[in-house]
Amino acid sequence: MKKLKSDSKVGIIGGEVTNHLKNTLYLFKILFRSISGILR
């Protein structure tokens, strides 16, 4: 029971990190598109 609790905590933190990375990648994609649009 105790182990399961800590595992779920790690899973929640991992999910937060994954979401943060996805959002960062999405922002970078938008930035890259706007920069390439300006350069054209």
N, C-alpha and C positions, 0 to 999 in steps of 0.2 A: 504494500500500500504506500509506504513512504517513498520507495523507489519510483513508483508510478507518478507520484506527485512531482518529483524533481524532473522526471522525463517530460511531463507535460509542460513544465515551466520552460525547459530548454526548447521544446517545440514551439512554444509561443514566442520566445525570443528569436528563434530562427525564422519564424514567419515574419516577424517585424523587420528583421534585417533583410529578408528576401524582398519584402514589399518596398523597403527603402531603396534597395539596389535597382528594382524595376522602375521606380519613379525617377531615379537619377538617370538611368539609361534612356528613359522616355524623354526627359528634359534635354539630354545631350543630342538625341535624334532631332528634336525640334530646333535646337540651336544650330546643329550642323546644316539642316535644311535651309534655315533662314540665312546662314552665312553663305552657303553655296548659291542661294538665290540672289544675294547682294553682289557676289563676285561675277555673276553672269552678265 
